[in-house]
């Protein structure tokens, strides 16, 4: 089965943006990778025109770097960007946690419980990619429950860049266990509808992510030297 099914004729460039963004987020395309237009055109069954339109959108988002006569590469994140992005994300996540506790319904909690349990099973099986996708889905679900469209839009804009850089290097076993523990505490706060506790936990969770990314960038630098 083709892992990347051909794209229908509707909204080609828009759909390509989503497909390519997902490939960057899940690590199929890593920071510094050169993007082969012929390969992607063949994979998705499209011409170069919509693909190049999609790459321009991703360049505007900061995910792709376009260089004249050299083509496109997956953008690398600078250490300075980590220091700018994560404090903002911490505030957004903290507010989303507070709002979600106020609006959480029994069906929504049950959905989160199911997602969390599946994510933990992926962690136990050392299945990084499906684990990370569910991790992202849980955070997105909390923002959805929070019910603030502006907050969600800001989150999505920044989270694409943050999730992409998480694949610069794999979490260490210790960092991965720390992330799962954060999620266990998040679920406990959600069950208790404890807005203050969840807000603090989500701030700490983002700080832990920032620490992991710093370590990943340092690891990448060491491999270049």
C-alpha positions as CSV (number, residue, x, y, z in Angstrom):
1,X,0.0,0.0,0.0
2,X,1.3,3.5,-0.9
3,X,2.1,5.3,2.4
4,X,1.5,8.6,0.6
5,X,-1.6,8.2,-1.5
6,X,-2.1,10.3,-4.6
7,X,-3.8,13.6,-4.1
8,X,-7.1,14.5,-5.7
9,X,-7.4,17.5,-8.0
10,X,-9.1,19.7,-5.4
11,X,-7.0,22.4,-3.7
12,X,-3.8,20.8,-4.6
13,X,-1.4,23.3,-3.1
14,X,-3.4,23.5,0.1
15,X,-3.5,19.7,0.5
16,X,0.2,19.5,-0.3
17,X,1.0,22.0,2.4
18,X,-0.8,19.7,4.9
19,X,1.0,16.6,3.6
20,X,4.4,18.2,3.6
21,X,3.9,19.8,7.0
22,X,2.9,16.4,8.4
23,X,6.1,14.9,6.9
24,X,8.2,17.5,8.7
25,X,6.3,17.1,12.0
26,X,6.6,13.3,12.0
27,X,10.2,13.3,11.1
28,X,9.9,11.9,7.5
29,X,11.6,15.1,6.5
30,X,14.2,16.3,9.0
31,X,15.9,19.6,9.6
32,X,18.5,20.2,6.9
33,X,17.1,17.7,4.5
34,X,17.0,18.8,0.8
35,X,13.5,18.5,-0.6
36,X,13.4,16.7,-3.9
37,X,10.7,18.2,-6.1
38,X,10.8,15.3,-8.7
39,X,10.4,12.7,-5.9
40,X,7.5,14.5,-4.3
41,X,5.8,15.1,-7.6
42,X,6.0,11.4,-8.3
43,X,4.9,10.4,-4.8
44,X,1.8,12.6,-4.8
45,X,1.0,12.5,-8.5
46,X,1.2,16.3,-8.9
47,X,3.0,18.8,-11.1
48,X,5.7,21.2,-9.9
49,X,3.4,24.2,-9.9
50,X,1.2,23.3,-6.9
51,X,4.2,21.8,-5.1
52,X,6.2,25.0,-5.4
53,X,3.2,27.0,-4.2
54,X,3.0,24.7,-1.2
55,X,6.7,25.1,-0.5
56,X,6.3,28.9,-0.5
57,X,3.6,28.6,2.1
58,X,5.9,26.4,4.3
59,X,8.7,28.9,3.8
60,X,6.5,31.7,5.1
61,X,5.7,29.5,8.2
62,X,9.4,29.0,8.8
63,X,9.5,25.3,8.1
64,X,11.2,25.4,4.7
65,X,14.1,27.5,3.4
66,X,14.1,28.4,-0.3
67,X,17.4,29.2,-1.9
68,X,17.7,30.5,-5.4
69,X,19.2,27.9,-7.8
70,X,19.5,25.4,-5.0
71,X,15.8,24.6,-4.2
72,X,14.2,23.9,-0.9
73,X,15.5,22.4,2.3
74,X,13.8,21.7,5.7
75,X,14.7,24.7,7.9
76,X,16.9,24.3,10.9
77,X,15.7,26.0,14.1
78,X,18.1,28.4,15.8
79,X,18.7,28.2,19.5
80,X,17.4,31.8,19.8
81,X,14.0,30.6,18.4
82,X,13.7,28.0,21.2
83,X,14.1,30.8,23.8
84,X,11.4,32.8,22.0
85,X,8.9,30.1,21.2
86,X,8.7,28.0,24.3
87,X,7.8,30.7,26.8
88,X,4.9,31.8,24.6
89,X,3.8,28.2,24.1
90,X,3.9,27.7,27.9
91,X,1.5,30.6,28.4
92,X,-0.8,29.3,25.7
93,X,-0.9,25.8,27.1
94,X,-1.4,27.1,30.6
95,X,-4.5,29.1,29.5
96,X,-5.8,26.3,27.5
97,X,-5.6,24.0,30.5
98,X,-7.5,26.4,32.7
99,X,-10.3,26.8,30.1
100,X,-10.4,23.1,29.4
101,X,-11.0,22.2,33.1
102,X,-13.9,24.7,33.1
103,X,-15.5,23.2,30.0
104,X,-14.6,19.5,30.2
105,X,-17.5,17.1,29.7
106,X,-17.6,13.4,30.6
107,X,-17.4,12.3,26.9
108,X,-14.4,14.6,26.3
109,X,-12.6,13.2,29.3
110,X,-13.3,9.7,28.2
111,X,-11.8,10.5,24.8
112,X,-8.7,11.9,26.4
113,X,-8.4,8.9,28.6
114,X,-8.5,6.6,25.6
115,X,-5.9,8.6,23.7
116,X,-3.6,8.8,26.8
117,X,-3.8,5.0,27.3
118,X,-2.9,4.4,23.7
119,X,-0.1,6.8,23.8
120,X,1.4,5.1,26.9
121,X,1.2,1.8,25.2
122,X,3.3,3.2,22.3
123,X,5.8,4.5,24.8
124,X,6.0,1.1,26.5
125,X,6.6,-0.4,23.0
126,X,9.3,2.2,22.1
127,X,7.1,3.4,19.2
128,X,8.3,6.9,18.8
129,X,6.3,8.2,15.8
130,X,2.8,7.0,16.8
131,X,3.5,8.1,20.3
132,X,4.4,11.6,19.2
133,X,1.4,11.8,16.9
134,X,-0.9,10.9,19.9
135,X,1.0,13.3,22.1
136,X,0.2,16.1,19.7
137,X,-3.4,15.0,19.3
138,X,-3.9,15.1,23.1
139,X,-2.6,18.7,23.3
140,X,-4.8,19.7,20.3
141,X,-7.8,18.1,22.0
142,X,-7.2,20.1,25.2
143,X,-7.2,23.3,23.1
144,X,-10.3,22.1,21.3
145,X,-12.0,21.6,24.7
146,X,-10.9,25.0,25.8
147,X,-13.2,26.4,23.1
148,X,-11.2,29.5,22.2
149,X,-10.7,29.8,18.4
150,X,-8.0,32.6,18.7
151,X,-6.1,30.6,21.3
152,X,-6.2,27.5,19.1
153,X,-5.0,29.4,16.0
154,X,-2.0,30.8,17.8
155,X,-1.2,27.4,19.2
156,X,-1.3,25.7,15.8
157,X,0.9,28.4,14.3
158,X,3.7,27.9,16.9
159,X,3.2,24.2,17.4
160,X,4.1,23.2,13.9
161,X,7.5,24.7,14.3
162,X,8.0,23.2,17.8
163,X,7.0,19.7,16.8
164,X,9.2,19.8,13.7
165,X,12.3,20.6,15.8
166,X,11.5,17.7,18.2
167,X,12.6,15.3,15.5
168,X,16.1,16.8,15.3
169,X,17.0,14.0,17.7
170,X,15.1,11.3,19.6
171,X,14.3,11.9,23.3
172,X,16.5,10.1,25.7
173,X,14.9,7.4,27.7
174,X,14.9,9.7,30.7
175,X,13.3,12.6,28.8
176,X,10.7,10.3,27.3
177,X,9.7,8.9,30.7
178,X,9.6,12.5,32.1
179,X,7.1,13.5,29.3
180,X,4.9,10.5,30.0
181,X,4.9,11.4,33.7
182,X,3.9,14.9,32.8
183,X,0.9,13.5,30.8
184,X,-0.1,11.3,33.8
185,X,-0.2,14.4,36.0
186,X,-2.1,16.3,33.3
187,X,-4.7,13.5,33.2
188,X,-5.0,13.5,37.0
189,X,-5.6,17.3,37.0
190,X,-8.2,17.0,34.3
191,X,-10.1,14.3,36.2
192,X,-10.1,16.6,39.2
193,X,-11.1,19.6,37.1
194,X,-8.2,21.4,38.9
195,X,-7.5,24.3,36.6
196,X,-4.7,25.8,38.6
197,X,-2.9,22.5,38.8
198,X,-3.3,21.7,35.1
199,X,-2.1,25.2,34.2
200,X,1.1,24.7,36.2
201,X,1.7,21.2,34.9
202,X,1.4,22.3,31.3
203,X,3.9,25.2,31.9
204,X,6.3,22.6,33.4
205,X,5.7,20.3,30.5
206,X,6.7,22.9,28.0
207,X,9.8,23.7,30.0
208,X,10.7,20.1,29.8
209,X,10.2,20.1,26.1
210,X,12.4,23.2,25.8
211,X,15.1,21.4,27.7
212,X,14.9,18.4,25.4
213,X,15.1,20.6,22.3
214,X,18.2,22.4,23.7
215,X,19.8,19.0,24.2
216,X,18.8,17.9,20.7
217,X,20.3,20.9,19.1
218,X,23.5,20.5,21.1
219,X,23.6,16.9,20.0
220,X,23.2,17.9,16.4
221,X,26.0,20.5,16.7
222,X,28.3,17.8,18.1
223,X,27.7,15.5,15.2
224,X,28.7,18.3,12.8
225,X,32.0,19.0,14.5
